[in-house]
């Protein structure tokens, strides 16, 4: 059974930092593109960042220069380091694992990030 478990969310003040983790099980992690998405209340889910097994990264324009995603294939875990957080970053953050050939697409349960003073 495939599981993606996010952790690291919480409440942080504007300008603060958080690091989210996504622990994967039940998949051959290195064959998957790891992604982070977020969904704010009343809005559609949107891409935050993705990273391939080889380390190629894509970022949404809204987080470039502030967020950095990474992965540890030996630990089957993906990460996103979020710095200089803004109130508009408030959302539920989800991790996603997409097989490189499109044959598998899995989601975590989400973790809440709230940026507020």
N, C-alpha and C positions, 0 to 999 in steps of 0.2 A: 504494500500500500504506500502510495506516494504521500509524503507530508512535507509542507513548507511551514516553518514556525518562525514568525517574526518576533523580535524583542527589541527593547531599547527606547520605546516611545515614552512620552510623558509631557509634562508642562515645563516650559522654559521661557525665560524673558526674551524680548527682542534683543538681537545681537548675540544671543547665546548659541550653544552647540549641542547637538545630540548625535549619537552614533547608533544606527539601526543595524540589526543583524538578521539574517535569514538562514536558518539551519534546514538543510534538505535531507530527506531520507527516502529510500525506495527508488531512486533514480541513479543513473551513472552521471554524476554531476558534471563531469568535464565535457559531456556531449550537449550541454544545455547553455543557451544564452540566459543570463540572469538579468532580470529587470526589476526596477522599482517604479511603482505607479502610486498616484494619490487621488483621493476623492474628497473634495470639500462639500459641506452641506449644500444641497441644491445645485450641485455642479456635476458634470460628467467626470468619470475617471480619466486621468491624464497621465501621460508618460513623464517620468522624472529622469530616469537614466537607465541605460543598459550596458552590459559588459559581456563580451564573448569570452570563451575559454582562453583564447590567446591574448586577451587584455584590450581588445578594441572597445572603445567607449563612445557612447552617444549621450548627450545631455539635452534636456529641455533648455531653451534660451533663458527661462526664468530662474534657473538654478546654476547656470554656468558661472564658474569662478567661486561659487560658494559651497557646492556639494561635490563630493568625490566618492565614486563607487569603486569597489574592489571585490576581490574574491579570493578564497583560499581553497583550491581544488582538493587538497589533502584533507581538509576539514569539512568538505561539502557545505561551505558557508559563504554567503555573500554579505556585503556590508555597504552601507552608505554613510559617509561622514558628512554631517550637515552643519555648516558654520554660518555665522552672520544671519541667523534665522530672523524671519520677518513674520508679522501677524498673518500675512497672506499665504504663508507656508502651512498654516493650520489645516489639517486634513487627516483622514485615515490613510496610512501608507501600507501598501500591499507589495509583497514580493511575488515575482512571477518567474517560472522556469519554462522556457520554450526550447524544445529539441531543435537542434540545428537543421533538421530536415522537415520540421513542422509536425512531426508525428506525435508529439506530446506537448501539452500546454497546461501548466498547473499553477494554482494560486494559493497563497497563504491566507490566513484569516484576517489579517490586517492589524495594525497597531496605531493607536491615536497619538498624534503629535499636536500639541496646542502651544502656540506662541502668543504669550500675553503678559502684560505687566500687571 
